[in-house]
Amino acid sequence: MSTASVARCRPFAAVVALVATAVVLAACGGPAAPSDPGPGPGGGGPPPEDPIAATLETLGVDTAASPRKAPDGSTLGDDDAPLGASASLGAPTPFSAESGAHPHMELVIANPEYFGSTPEGTSFEVRKIVNAAVTPTGDIEPGSEEVLADLSDGNDWALPDGTHTNQFQTRRAVAAGDLDGDGFDEIAAIFVDPSDDVLKLRVFDDAEAGFTARTSSLGAGASIRGLALIAYDANGDGRDGLTAAISYQDRVELIVLTGSVSGAFTIDADTITTLEPQIEGSILYVRMDAGQLDYDQGLELGVVVNEATGSSSGATGLATYYLFDDANAGRALMRSGLVQANVGGIVTAAAADIKLADVDGDGLDEVILAGATNLATSCGDPFAALMIALDDAPREFAQLGATVESLLYQNCPNYAAWKRLFVFLTTPDLDGDGVHEIVANHVVFDNFVDAAPFTRLEDVEIPRSAFFANQDDGQYMSLATMDMIAADVTGDGRQNVLLYHQNRGTMPVWGISAVSSIGAAGNGWAQLSEVAMPGTLNPGGTARPIVVPADVDLDGPVLKYGAGSHELIFTEPLIIAAMATPPCQEGIEQNHFYCVTRFGQGTSTGTDASLTVSITAGVTTGIDATVNVPFVGDVGVQMRNTVTAKASTWAGAAYTVRKTIVYTAGSLEDAVVFTSIPYDVYRYDIVSHPDPELVGMQVVVRVPREPVTMIAERTFFNDALPSDATPIGSNVFDHTPGDLSSYPSVSRKNQLRSQHGGIEFGPSGVGQGGGDTELEIAVSTEISAGGSLAIEYEKTVEATGGGAIAGYSVGYGAEAALTITSGSQTTYTGVVGSISAADFAEHAYSWGIFTYVQGVGGQQIEVINFWVE
């Protein structure tokens, strides 16, 4: 809708954003830009090396290098990689059918077979679920299992140690990670070899290398009580390293293993960290996870040391957490403490699990802790989950939330009570939006963006019978009998939740489908597949589960942050609006001071963001080879979307990408409102991809800083442009400022309206005296998609350093690099000064204002024009 009025107006200004790839004003390295920077700017003189930089300098845009900012406002270091050393595969659209949010993961599983409570043998396999799907009509197709590799032969270490009878420790552990930087996960197993009591590490190369295995002896193992292993990139070099936690009778040691997949691994004696117990004589067992708690490239490590004491009829425990910085920071202790919180009083965990995941959508991970409030050994013992969320390191690990969630399992048999000794924690991205949900045993919590901390997802829960059922007399809920993981094993881009239970014949796979009608509650939550299990144990057996997600094959893109791969660039000046000066006549006594044009916000005593046109910068990506080209193909599009989603959480937080400024053209001056967008450019190497032609290329991620939006007199603006740029001249305006006869007539106005559309208001007669007359067009829906002032186009945008990006889109869709929306009301205003009594009779005239969108030099711009009659 549009309205028109004669009223005094306080105008507004908008911001805009655009994208370009390329080259270096402040660079840490990276590939060279496309070669020919083009000719120099108009106005004579020798051509400069960088015409875009020269133009921006002339127009007053400061292109000097400046530090990058983190979302909290702090300055980033030169080596910081705010998007992570490995690009997140988060998708921008929750519940999308083809989200591409996470890679399709395989499962590394050890399945022991028991005779009574004695282990007799085990399989050790890499499996994959294939062809799992949900049809558009809601039929769940669970797919089938494919064994990618049977590694059972020669790996007797995978058999649980039958002499190890407690419910907390294991003397073998498995992790998966990209240990050689080739884009595929290797499998690492640390174990005490029962044949010689030596601590050993066995590493299996990825599927492309045929799972070739090499074993390294690390040291004596007879005194080792428990092991845990994690693979993570501690130094930000794009390769995962191995850290093990070794539980002894009187301490826990964190050790870093150094070596290579093709050679041997050893313990780095200089990095051993000793963690002392809080309870003398306790059983020590460890949980670990890694994540990005700050802005540098290396990941941080979260550790929980659990302690248990007592017997199966009366156990007690304590849990202490530790957060360690990355390797580049010396693995320094960042924070530690008991797992406890004030929830109507101090509640302390008797055992706890830890995960590091982004649950609040800020691009950094939070620390999530789930603690068992009691080690419950009889049916009447209370049992609940203490849930704690701590923010990231820049926010000093402030507590985001804490709660106690009762965990009830009905029909516990008093004659053979269930032993509830642990709360399993995982943090799946269930809907593929890049922000993680939280699962503690059967309870599923929403992420902290969509709900308050620890708000349960409505009608989303793992069946309690998955943990305890009528046939489970004397069953333990412990690390020796169960485990829970999160991974996308169905290949739909959304992570699933899997529960390993040694007494079940299958391991169910739960998730949220894009087909939202399925499931008991009709909300998409359902069991989507399953994994076969032996399911033959009795309560006396302890499988000590090994179930680890791994990405060992070529079914998705893997990106690694390139060395020295940050650049700062500025786009060419992009025109928002061309503003004609109102029709006023020089040489007569007219109030020329008031002859101005305004573009922006409706009448207000202040700035109201709801009354604006918002032109907003977006994050974009592309593949950079010899030139920058858009992604092509389904997999490429998925990668583009997923990287953009992670970066988008950054852009608005670190910089203001929308602004409101008043733009007023000077008296008797045509003006141009333009913007240049600074972009931090990050480059990621494609180390694996289903399309082999893309391997070795780079993904370019451009994150906008605060746009530089300015106004300049039209001639000055044109003179600053490179000679090959399109100026705002007679192609837009016919008139000469100060000459009424040169302004469009009614017929010329009609001709322009017929060609470009738009809106008009007037005519109105010029006033007599010392005042002025003001005409205003106030619009709202005309500026939205499809309206008469809508803008939508693609062009190649130039940038400083000679770079360019092809296929740059401007429009209203969520995928546009530049989006334009309107608030409640945006105005186009012209003011004409009144004429003195001496000249009024001879020179009086009528005038009107009209506005439209016109294509100029590959862009579409707002034009504010006037006619005279």
N, C-alpha and C positions, 0 to 999 in steps of 0.2 A: 504494500500500500504506500501511497505518497500523499503528503499534504503540502500546502504552500501557504505562506503568510508573510506579512510585512512586520518585522520585529527585529529588535537588537539581538545579536547572537554572539556567544563566546565559542569560537570554533575549537576544533580538536585536531589531532594528528594521529596518524596511525604508524604502525611499524610493519616491517615486512621482512621476509627472509628468503634467502635463496642459497643455492648451493653451487659449489664448484669443486673440482678436485685440483690438485696440482701442486703447487710448488711453493717455494720456500721463501718466506720472509724471515721466519725464525724456525730453522729446521734442525732436527737431530739426525738427518739422513734420509734414506728412502730412495726410491727410484727417481730418475730424472723426469722432468716434465716433457710433454710434447714440445718439439723443437722451436719452430718459427714463432717468435712472439708478435710478429706483425709490425706494421709501420707505426710511426710516432703520432702524437696528437696533432689535431689541426692547429693552425696558428704559426706554422713555420718552425725553423730550427731543426737541428739534427734529430733523427728518431732516437728515442731513449731505448734502453734495453728492455724495459717493462712498461708498455704503454698504459696498461690498466693502473699500475702503481703511480705513474705520472699523472694520469687523470684524477685519481683519488687525491693525490697530494695537492693538485691545483684546486680541487673542490673543498679542501680543508679536512679530508678524512685522514686521521692519523693511522698509518699502517705500520708503525714501529712495533717491534716484537714486545709482547707483554706476557707475564706469567699466566699459566692456566689456573683456573679456579676449580676447587672441589665444590660439591653441593653445599658443604657447610661454610663456604666462603674462604677457606684456607687456601694457601698457594701450593700447587703441586710441584714436586721435584721433577727434574729432567727425565728421570727413569721411571716415573710413575705411569702406569697403564690403567686408567680408570675403568676401562671396559674389560680388564682381565687379560692375563697372558694367553689364555685360550678363549676365544670369543664365545659368549653364551649363545646357546641355540634356543632362546626363548622366543615364542611367537607373539605377535601383537594382538591377536584376536582370540579371546577365550572361547572355548568350546567349538572352535572352527573344525570343519571336517578334515581338512588337510593342514594341520597347524605346523608340522615340521619343527615343533618346539624342542624335541629331544631326539637323540639318535636311537635307533632300534637296537636294543641291547641283547646280548647273549647272556646265558647263565652258566657260571662255573659251579658245579654241584658235586659234592661227595655224598653218596648214598650208602651208608653202612647196612649190612645185613647181620642180624643177630640170631643166635640160638638161645632163647631165654634172655638173660641179661649179658651174654658174652658175645662180643663182636667176632664174626667169623670171616668177614670179607667186606670189601667196599668197591663201589664203582667210583671213578673220578672222570667226569665228562664235561664237555662244553656243549650246551644245548641251546637251541633257538626255537621260539614259537613262530610258526609261519602260517600265513593265510588266516589269521584271526581277524574278524571283521564284525561289524553290525550293519545289517542291510538297512536301507532307507525305511523299510516297513517295520523295523524293530526286531528282526530275527538275529539272535546272537550266534555267530559262527565261531566256535572256540579255536578253530585251526588245529594244527598238529605240531608235535615236537619233531625237530630234526637234530640228530646228534652230529655236530660239526666235527667233534674229535672225541674219541674214547682214549683217555690218558691213563687208564687203570693200570696197565702193565708197567711194572717197575716203579710204581708209586705207592708202595705199601705204607708209607708214612701217613697217607690219607685215612687209614683205619684208625678209629678212636683208640686211645690207650686204655685198655681194659683195666689196668691197675689204678687208674686215676678216677676216684669215685666221687669227688665232691661235685657240687652243682654249679661251680663258678669258673673254673679254670680249664684251659685246654693247652696241650703242648704241641699244637699245630695250628697255623693260621694262614689264610690266603688273602691276597689283595690283587687288584688289577689296575693297571695304569700304563700310559704311553711312556715306557722307560727309554726308548731310543729316538723319540721325536718324529716317528714316521707317520703319525696319525692313527695308528692302531694300538690297541691295548695289548700289553704283555701280561702274563699271569705269573705271580710270584708266590711261592709257598715257603714259609719258615717253619721249621719243625725240629724237634729233638728225635734223632734217628734211634729207634729202640734197639737197633742191633749193636750200636757202639756208644750210645749216650753222647753223641756229638751234635752240637747245634749246626744245622745246615740250612742253606737257602737254595731253592730250586726255581729257576726262571724258565718259563716257556715262552718262546717267541710267538708272534701273532699268527693268524691263519695263513696269511700270504707267505710266511716263512715255514709253514708246515708244523707249527708248534714244537719246533726244535727245542730240546731241554738241555740245560747245563746246571750242574750242582756245584755250590761252593761250600766249603767247611768254614764255619765262623768261629768255633771255639768249643770249649767243654760245655756239656749240657746237663750233666747229672743233677746239678742243684737247681735247675730251672723248674719252677712250678707252673707257670702260665706264660702264654705268648699272645700278642696281638700285633697286627701288621697293617700299615696303611701306605698307599702310593699317592703322592701329591707333588705338585710343582712348588717347591719351597724357595727357589731362587729366581723364578720368573723367566727361565730360559726356554720354556716351551716343552721341557721334558720332565716327566714325573720322576721323583726319587722315592726311595724306600726308607721308612722309619718304623722301627719295631719297639714294642714295649715288652720288657722281660720282667716277669714277676718272680722274685725269689722269696725265701721265707721271711726276710726282714726288710725288703726294699723293692722298689720298681726302678728299673733303668730304662731310659729312652735312648735308643742307639740309632745312629744314621748309618745306613749301608751304602758304601760307595763302590762303583764298578760299572760294568757295561753288560748289555745283553749278550754280546759276543765273547765276553771274557768272564773273569771271576769277580765276585763281590767280597768285600771285607768290611769289618766294623771300623768306622772312623773314631779312633780313640779320643780325639780332641773334642768330640761333640756329645759325649755321654752325659746325660742329665740324670741325677739320682733323686728320686722322690721318696721321702720317708713316710712310713705309716703313722697314723694317728693312734691306733690301737695296737698295743703290743701283742704279738702272737696271732694277729688276724690273717685270714686268707685274703690275698691281694689279687684283684683282677681289674682289667683296664678296658675302657671304651675310648675310641678316638674318632675324630672327624677333622677335615680340613676345609677351609673356605677363605674368602677374601674379606677380611675384617677391616682393611684400610685400603688406600688408593694405589699402593705400589704393586709391582707385578707378582712378587712372590706371595704364595698363600700362607696363611697362618694355621696353626695346629691347635685343636681343642682336645683336651685329655681329661677323662674322669678316672681317678683311682678309687675303686670300690674296696671296702674292707668288710669281711664277714667273720663272725665269731659265734660260738655256740654249737648247737647240734640241730639235727633235723626236727627235733621236737621243741626247739626254743632258740632260734637264731636271732642275732641282732647285727646291725651293720651301720656303716657310715660312708659317705661319698664326698670326695674333694675334687673340685675342678681346677684345671690349669689352662691358661691361654698363652701360647708361645708365638712370638713374632716370627717372621720369615727368616730364611737363612742369611739374606743380605743384611739383616739387622741383628745377626748373631744369635738367632733363635732365643732372644731374650724373653724372660717371663713378663707378660703384659699384665696379667691379673690372675689371682687364685683365691679360693675360699671354699668353705663348706657349701654344699648344695642345700641351701635353705632360703626361706623367704618368710616375710611377715604376712600371713594370710589369716587375719583375725587372731594373731599370735604367731610366734616363731614356730615354723614347721621345718623339720630337718629330715632329709632323705636318708633312708637306710641303704639304698642302692640307687644308682642313676645312670642314665644314658645321655649322650650329647650329640647334637647335630649343629652344623653351621650352614645356614641357608638364608636367602633373602626373603623374609616374610612380610616386609613392609614396603617393598617396591622402590627402594632408594638406590638400588644397584650394588649395595654392599650387603654382606651377609650378617645376620644376627646370630647370637648364641642361644640355642634352645636346649633346655635341660628338662628331662622327665625323670622324676625320682619316685621310687616306691617308698611310701611313708612308713612301711612296716614290712618285715619279712614274716609273712603270714604262713604258719605251719599247721594251723587247725582251722576248721570251718568257721568258727566264731571270731577269728582274729580280724580286726579291721584291715582293709587294704584299699589304698587310694593312690592316685598319681599327683605328685607335686609338680606343677608345670611352671617353669620360669623362662622368661625371654629377656635377654640382655641385648641392648643396642650395640652397634659397631664401635670400633675404636675411636674414630673421630668424635663420636658422641659419648666417649668415656664409659662405655658399657653401662649406660644408665638402664635401670630396669624398666622395660616396656610393659610388663604385666606379670602377674603371678596368680595362680589359682590352685585349688585342690579339687580334683575330680574323682568322685567315688567310683571304684571299679568293682561291680557286683557280678558274680557268676552263680547262678541259681543251681540248686540241687546238689550241693557239695555233700558227699557221703561221709558221715562222721566216723564210720568204721575204717575208712581209708581216705583220709582228708586230702584235698588238693593242697599242694605247697606252692604258694604264690610268692616268688622271691625276686621278681624283676618286672619293671615296666619297660616294654620295648618302644623305641621312639624312631620315627622316620619322618622325613619332610618332603613328600612328593609334590610336584607341580601337577595337580590333578586335572586342571582345565587348560593347561598349555599356554598360560598368559605370562610366564616368566616369573611369577610371584608364587611362593611355595605355601602349601597348606601344611598342617601338622597332624600327625597320627600318633597317638599313644595307646598301645594295645588296641582295643576295639573302637576307641573314641576318635573322631575326626573333627579337627578344628579348622575354621576358615582362616585365610590369611589376614594380615592386619591392615590391608588396604581396604578390603570390602567389609570388614567388621571390626569391632573392638577386640583387643587381644583376648585370645582363648574363648572365642564364641564358637559354639558347636555348629557345624553345618547341619542344617535341618534335614532330617530323614536320610542322613549319610552315616553309616556305621558298619564296621566289620561285624559279622554275626558273632555273638559271644560263644556260640557253640564251636567256633573255630579254635577257641582256646581250651574250653572245657565242655565235655558232653558226658552223658550218662555212662558211657563205657570207660571213662578215664579214671577209674578208681586208683587213688594214690598217685595221680599224675603230678609232676613238677612243672611249674612255669618258671624256667630258669634258662641261663645261657647254655646249659648242657642239653636242653631238650627242644628249644625253640629259637627262632630268629625271625626278624622282619626286615624287609628291604623295600626300597622304592626304586623303580626303573621303568622305562618304557619298553616292555617286552612284547607288546602287541603291535608295535610299529605304527601307531596312530598319532604320534607326536605328544601325547599326554602320558605322564608317568603313572604307573600302576603301583599297587601295594601287594606284596606277596608275603605270606606267613608260612614259614617252615615249621611243621609240627611232626615230631618223630613218630607219632602214633596215628598218622593219617595216611591214607592211600593216595592222596593227591595234595599238591600245594596250590591252593586257589589263587587266582589273579583277579584282583578287584580294580575297578577304575570308573571314571566318568566318561561316558560315550558322548560323541557329538550328536547322536540320536537321542534326544532328551526324553523320549517317551518310554524308554526301556527301564527296567528295574521295578522293584516292589512299590516304590513311591512314585514312579513315573517321572523321575528327575534325572535319568541317565546313569545313576549309580547302580552298578550290578557286577556280578562275577562275569568276566569277559573271556576267561580261558582258565587252564589249569596245567600243572606239571605233574607227571607221574612220580610217585614216591613208593618206597617199600611198604611203609605202614605196618610193620610186623613187630615193633618193639613192645616190651612191657614196661611198667613204671620203673623197674630196676635198671633198665638200660639207659645209656646216655650217648646219643648220637653225636653230641658236640658239633652242631650243624656247621657245614661249610656251604654257603650259598652266596655267591658274589656276582654282581652284574659286571659285564665287561663288553667292550666294543672291539671285537677282534677281527671283524671283516669289513668289506667295502660296501656299505649300504647307506652312507650319509656323508655330508661334508664335514671336514675337520679343519679348523682355522687356528693358526698359531701367530701370536703377535711378533711381527718382524723386528729385527734389531734396529734401533735408531729410527723408529718409524712414526714419529710425530712431526707434523708440519702445521704452520699457521698460514692460512691464505685469506684473501679478501675477494669478494665477487666484484665484478664490474658494477658501476652505478646503475641500478635498476629503477626505472621510473614508476612511481606510484600515480602521480597526477600531473597534468599540465594545466596551469591556471592562467587564463587570460585576465588582463587587467580590465576592470569595468569601463564602459564607454564614457569617457570624459574628454572635454575639448580643451586643448591648450590654446592660449591666446585670448581667452575670455576670463571674466571674473567669476570663476567657479571654485567651489571649495574642494580643491584637488587633494587635500590632505586625507579626506575621507574616501577617496576613490580606491577602494581595496577589495580584494577577493579573499574569502576564507573557505577552507575545506576541512570538515571534521565533525565536531560534536554539536548537538543541539543546545539550545539555550540552557545555561546552568550557571549557578554561582560557583561551582567547583568542577572538578573532573569526575565524571561518572562513567565507570568502565562499561556500564550496560548501554551507553549511548555512543557506541563507537563502531567504526569499521576496524576489525582486527586483521592485520596481515602478518602472519606468524611463520617463523622459521621452523623447518622440520629437519630431522635427521635423515640422511640418505646414504645409500651404499651403492657400490658398483664394482665391477671387476676391472682391474688396471693391468693392461698388458703394455703394448707400445702406445696405446691410447686408452682413454677411459670409455667403456661401453656399458650399456645397461645389462642386467642379468637377462638371460634367455633360458627358457625351459622351466619345467615345474620345479626341479630340484634347485635351480638357481634362484627362482623366485622365492622359494622357501628360505633359502639362505639369506637372501636380501631382507626378507621380513624379520627373520629371527634376530639377526644382528641389530637391525634397526630398533627392535623392541627394547633390547638392553640399553642401547645408547639413548633412546628417548627418555628413559627414566632419569638420565643424567642432564639432558639439555635444559629443561625447565628449572631444574633445581640449582644448577651451578650459575646460570646466567638468566637475566630477564630477557625473554624473547618476545615480549609484548610491551609496548609503551604507548602512552597517550601524550601527544604534544600538539600545540596549537600551531597551525600553518596559516600565515597571512601574507599575501603578496603585497609588495610595497606599492606606494602611490605611482600610478602610471607605469607599472612594471609587470610584464608577464613573468611567471615564475614556474619552476619545475620542482616538484617534491620527489626526492630520490632516496634510495637506500643502498648501502653496501653491507654485506654480512660477513663478519669474520668467522672462519670455520677452523676448528681444530680437526686435523685430518689424521686418522689412525689407519695404519696398514697392517693387514693380517695375511700371512702366507697361507695359501691353500695347500696343505700337505697331503690330503686325501680327498677324493671326490669320485662319485660314480662316473662322471665324465672325465676320462683321463686327460683330455686336452686342457682342462682347467687346472690341473695339478701344476704347481710352480708359479701360477699367477697370484695376484694379490687382490684381496677384498679391501676396498677403500671405504672407511666409515667416516662420515663428516658430521661433527657435532657443532651446532651453532652457538656462537657467543652472542652477546647483546648487539642487535643491529645498530648501525650508525645511520640514522635517518635525518636528512637535512633538506633545506630549501635554498634554491639559488635562482638568481635572475636568469631569464631564459638565454640571453645572448652569452652571458658568462658561462653558463652550463654548456652550451653548444661549443664554445671555443675550447673548452677543456677536453672534449671528447677526442678519441683517436680519429684519424682521418677517414677510416673505413666505417665508423659508427654513423647511425642515422640521427641527425639533429632534430630538434623540435622547431621546425621552420614553417614554410608555407604549406608543407604537407599536413599541418595541423591547424595553424591560424592564418587567416587572410589579412588581418588588420595590422595597423601601425598604432602603437599606444599614443593617445593624445589626438588622434584623427578620427572623428566620428564617421566620416564618409567611408572609411576603409572597413568598418565593422560589417558583419553579415546583415543583409536585409532580411525581411520576412521570407522571401522566396529562397534565399541562400540558406537560411535557418531550416526551412522545410526540407530543402534538398539534403542537408546534413542529417537531419532526423530520419529521413527516408533511407539513407544509406547506413546509418549507425544505430538507429533507435534512440533510446534515451527518454528523458523527461524534461519538461520545460515549465516555466512560470513567468507570467507577464503577458502583455507589457504593463509598465507603470510609468507615469510621467515623472520627469525630473522635478525636484522641488525648487522653490524660490526662497532665498535667504541664506543664513549661515549654517544650516543643518545638512542633513543628508537623507536619502531614501535607501532602504535596504530591502532586497528581495531574497527569500530563502526557500530552498527546496529541501524538505525533510523526508528522508526515505528510510525504509526498513527492509521489507521483503524484496524490493527490487534489486537489492545487492546480494541476496542469497542465490543458491544454485538455480539457474534457469530463468532468473528475473531479467528485467530489461537492462540492468547494470551489471549483470554477471560477467565474470572474467574467467576464462579457461583456455589455456594454450600450452604448447611445448616449444622450447627453444634450446639452442646451445648457448650456455652461459660462459662468458670468459671470466678469467680470474687472474690475480696477480701471479707473476712468474710465467705467464704464457700458457697456463693450463686451461682446460675447458671440460665441461661435462655435457654430453649429448643426451637428448631425450628428457631434459628437465621439465617437469610438469608443474603447472600452476592451475589450481582449481579448488574444488570444495570437498573432494574425497579424502578419506583418511590417509591414502597413500600418496597424496600430492606433496611435493617438496615445499611448496608455498601454498598456504591455505588462506582464504579470505572469507570472513564472515562478518555479519552486521549485528549490532546490538539492537536495542529498541528503536533507536533513531539516529541517523547520521545526516548532516546538513551540508548543503552547498550554498554559499552566501555571496551575494554581490552588493556592494555599497557604492552609491553614486552621490557625490557632493552636490549640494544645491547651487543655483546660479544667482548672482546678484541681481538686484532690480534693474540695473542699467543694461544688462545683457539678456535678461530673461525672455522678453517678448520676441527678440530676434532669433535666439538660439535654443529656445525650449524644444525638447524632444521626448519621445517615449522609448523605453528600453526593456529588455527582458533577459532572463538567464536560462540557459539550457545546458544539460550535461549528458554525456554519452560515453561509451567505451569505443576506442578506436585502436586499430592495430598500427604499431609504429616500430619498425626495425625488429620484427620478430616478437615483440611484446604486445600486450594489450594494456592500455593505460586509460585512466579516467581523464576525460577532458571537460573542463569547465569553461563555457563560452558564453558570449552575449550577442544579442542582435539589437539593431536600432531601427526605429520607424518614426 
